[in-house]
Amino acid sequence: MDERKRSSNETPLKDVIEKLMKAYRLDGKMKELDIIDAWPEMMGIAVSNRTKNITIKNKTLFLTMDSAVMRDELLHGKQIIIQRINEKAGCELINDVWFG
């Protein structure tokens, strides 16, 4: 028998990692980090440059902006932000946005 062949009881590493992430409840945290990392791509350079802090906690996106004008503009587009983030995440990652 060739030892290099996989036996039917071996699990791909990807599946093992996904199970571990779910078991330790890290899958949601990884999605949050992916969204924070993709913020410039989703919102554009102008918004990204004015965003000083981004955190996600209890399905709420907290943004700290250094421009009152930009904060007011984004406040009017909260639903668009929520929609873009949830589409990018592939699930309902957030349901509210707070500005600071």
C-alpha positions in Angstrom: 0.0 0.0 0.0 1.3 3.5 -0.9 1.7 5.5 2.3 1.5 8.8 0.5 -2.2 8.3 -0.3 -4.7 9.8 2.1 -6.9 7.6 4.1 -10.6 8.3 4.2 -10.4 9.3 7.9 -8.1 12.3 7.3 -9.6 15.8 7.4 -8.2 18.7 5.3 -6.4 21.3 7.4 -8.9 24.0 6.3 -11.8 22.1 7.8 -9.9 21.5 11.1 -9.1 25.2 11.4 -12.7 26.2 10.7 -13.9 23.8 13.4 -11.4 25.2 15.9 -12.4 28.8 15.0 -16.1 28.0 15.7 -15.3 26.0 18.8 -13.4 28.9 20.3 -15.8 31.4 18.9 -13.1 33.2 16.9 -14.8 33.0 13.5 -16.8 36.2 14.2 -13.8 38.0 15.5 -11.9 37.1 12.3 -14.7 38.5 10.2 -14.6 41.7 12.3 -10.9 42.0 11.6 -11.4 41.4 7.9 -14.0 44.2 7.8 -11.7 46.6 9.6 -8.9 45.8 7.2 -11.3 46.3 4.2 -12.6 49.7 5.5 -10.6 51.8 2.9 -11.8 49.5 0.1 -15.4 49.6 1.1 -15.7 53.3 2.0 -13.0 55.0 -0.1 -9.8 56.8 0.7 -11.4 60.1 1.8 -13.5 58.4 4.5 -10.7 56.1 5.4 -8.2 58.9 6.0 -10.7 60.7 8.3 -11.4 57.5 10.3 -9.2 57.4 13.4 -10.6 54.3 15.2 -12.8 51.4 14.1 -14.1 48.8 16.5 -17.0 46.3 16.4 -18.7 45.2 19.6 -22.1 43.5 20.1 -23.0 44.0 16.5 -22.4 47.7 16.6 -19.7 49.5 14.6 -18.0 52.3 16.5 -16.3 54.9 14.4 -14.1 57.8 15.6 -13.8 60.5 12.9 -11.6 63.5 12.9 -14.0 65.5 10.7 -17.4 66.7 12.0 -18.5 67.2 8.4 -17.5 63.7 7.4 -19.2 62.3 10.5 -22.5 64.1 9.6 -22.3 62.8 6.0 -21.8 59.2 7.2 -24.5 59.6 9.8 -27.0 60.1 7.0 -25.7 57.0 5.2 -25.8 54.6 8.2 -27.9 52.0 6.4 -25.6 52.0 3.4 -22.6 51.4 5.7 -24.4 48.5 7.5 -25.4 47.0 4.2 -21.9 47.2 2.7 -20.3 45.7 5.8 -22.8 42.8 6.1 -22.5 42.0 2.4 -18.7 41.9 2.7 -18.9 39.7 5.8 -21.5 37.4 4.2 -23.7 37.6 7.3 -25.3 40.1 9.7 -22.1 41.2 11.4 -23.4 44.6 12.5 -26.8 46.2 12.9 -25.9 49.7 14.1 -23.3 52.4 13.7 -22.1 54.9 16.4 -19.9 57.9 15.7 -17.6 59.4 18.2 
